[in-house]
Amino acid sequence: MPNQPAVANRGKVFLATKIYEYLLKAALALVPSLGIGYLQIYQSPLLCTVGHTLHDAAIVASLLVSGFVAYVTWRCYRYSGEPFLRWLALGFIGVTVVYAPHGLFTGISDLHLELFLLYGPASRLVMMLLLFIGLLHYGRSEDTQEDKDNPARWWLWLMLFIIIDLAVALIAETGAVRLLDWRFWMESGALFIALAGVVIVLARHRSSPLMMTYALSLAFFAQASVAFLLSSPWNHQWWYAHVIFATGFFILSYGVVRAFHTTGAFSTVYGLEELMERLRVEKSHTEAALRQLQAANAELAWMASTDSLTGASNRRHFLECAAVESGRARRNGLPISLLALDIDHFKAVNDEYGHQAGDTVLKSLVEGIMETLRPHDIVGRIGGEEFMVLLPDTSHAAAAVLAERIRSKVEGLDIPIAGETLRVTVSIGIAEFGLDGDTRDVVFKVADDRLYRAKHAGRNRVVA
């Protein structure tokens, strides 16, 4: 039995390790907040770095990366059909298409500030909505091949993203921009959806390493939205918000690439802990299946070597045992004897009471014999009502004593047949290997001859 204090200590260490692991992950997820707090408290929001060329280069790089990741995600979806990946790919395509005008209008940001600024929060809101919908579809059954091969779905979404771009331009260039603080509400919506996604992943999918990566990226996206809400165009907080968002995007891209290089799906990539648990479960299933197979094989072996009616060894198995035991006895110089038994007047039992009664007599006979034998003795049904008993390490004289015990046991059996009590007797012939012959066939014939001598001498007797 395991040492209980040691097991308890291991449990405490494991719990402490898990708590430390979760705290470490939480601290990593909240690292961007330190920079946000520092810039908000210790730096003036009036400090700005206006760099159109740097901004354009960053936008081009981000669009290339998001376009590539969208393609990889789409490839994963085509391979696995996982609905989660379909929405993830749409989220990447959406942020790429909706965000593109933000870079195009960098040069006119001083003249058309709203036109320049609104595409960022709009793209983040679109991406967060699609990522959240994908999260709700996580674990659902795979899409059909027909759905995966349907290009119209993707073209319709692309047209929708372009319409969103046009709608944002219309809002920025008309009086609609003054009716609502569009930047604040779109960024707040993206923030709220990202936080809701983090909560859902932590509540439902903590065991999946890729979903924890997904939650980490959502945490970065949420903090990027906080930084954008606190910033003004071109100030340090605004630039830092871009860095946070890009980091979150690269974290999510890592999850996609990992899925692409392993199973092609988020739901079937496991962490070490879950993988070990799954291996343990599969091992237990395999061991259980092996035990069942061994039991089935043992049952088949028993059925192949046993007479189905009486439970005695069948003829083939008995002959094999006789060959093995006689060879062992010869090598070791030990005696081995054989009993040949036959039920007296068994045909009369079948004729008067029927074959079912005869079967009952046979089973009762074998049960009685086995109660008399030693554990290593072997009783076999050679045919009909004929039986043989192999007696290893037994001389002719000892076999005669055991045979008489069997004869007496059988004679005293009360066998219930059709409301009556039936009694039967047996005739027994004895032979010893080496003394009565050197081969199995000769010894068997000697035992049979003595059995028939017992029958001719009046039955219910032993002839040795």
Stockholm file with secondary structure:
# STOCKHOLM 1.0

chainA/1-464         MPNQPAVANRGKVFLATKIYEYLLKAALALVPSLGIGYLQIYQSPLLCTVGHTLHDAAIVASLLVSGFVAYVTWRCYRYSGEPFLRWLALGFIGVTVVYAPHGLFTGISDLHLELFLLYGPASRLVMMLLLFIGLLHYGRSEDTQEDKDNPARWWLWLMLFIIIDLAVALIAETGAVRLLDWRFWMESGALFIALAGVVIVLARHRSSPLMMTYALSLAFFAQASVAFLLSSPWNHQWWYAHVIFATGFFILSYGVVRAFHTTGAFSTVYGLEELMERLRVEKSHTEAALRQLQAANAELAWMASTDSLTGASNRRHFLECAAVESGRARRNGLPISLLALDIDHFKAVNDEYGHQAGDTVLKSLVEGIMETLRPHDIVGRIGGEEFMVLLPDTSHAAAAVLAERIRSKVEGLDIPIAGETLRVTVSIGIAEFGLDGDTRDVVFKVADDRLYRAKHAGRNRVVA
#=GR chainA/1-464 SS CCCHHHHHHHHHHHHHHHHHHHHHHHHHHTHHHHHHHHHHHHSCTTCBCCCHHHHHHHHHHHHHHHHHHHHHHHHHHHHHCCHHHHHHHHHHHHHHHHHHHHHHTGGGTTTCHHHHHTHHHHHHHHHHHHHHHHHHTTTCCCCCHHHHTCHHHHHHHHHHHHHHHHHHHHHHTSGGGGTSCHHHHHHHHHHHHHHHHHHHHHHHCTTCHHHHHHHHHHHHHHHHHHHHHHCCTTBHHHHHHHHHHHHHHHHHHHHHHHHHHTTSSSTTCCCHHHHHHHHHHHHHHHHHHHHHHHHHHHHHHHHHHBCTTTCSBCHHHHHHHHHHHHHHHHHHTCCEEEEEEEETTHHHHHHHHCHHHHHHHHHHHHHHHHHHSCTTCEEEEEETTEEEEEEETCCHHHHHHHHHHHHHHHHTCCEEETTEEECCCEEEEEEETTTSCSSHHHHHHHHHHHHHHHHHTTSSCEEC
#=GC SS_cons         CCCHHHHHHHHHHHHHHHHHHHHHHHHHHTHHHHHHHHHHHHSCTTCBCCCHHHHHHHHHHHHHHHHHHHHHHHHHHHHHCCHHHHHHHHHHHHHHHHHHHHHHTGGGTTTCHHHHHTHHHHHHHHHHHHHHHHHHTTTCCCCCHHHHTCHHHHHHHHHHHHHHHHHHHHHHTSGGGGTSCHHHHHHHHHHHHHHHHHHHHHHHCTTCHHHHHHHHHHHHHHHHHHHHHHCCTTBHHHHHHHHHHHHHHHHHHHHHHHHHHTTSSSTTCCCHHHHHHHHHHHHHHHHHHHHHHHHHHHHHHHHHHBCTTTCSBCHHHHHHHHHHHHHHHHHHTCCEEEEEEEETTHHHHHHHHCHHHHHHHHHHHHHHHHHHSCTTCEEEEEETTEEEEEEETCCHHHHHHHHHHHHHHHHTCCEEETTEEECCCEEEEEEETTTSCSSHHHHHHHHHHHHHHHHHTTSSCEEC
//
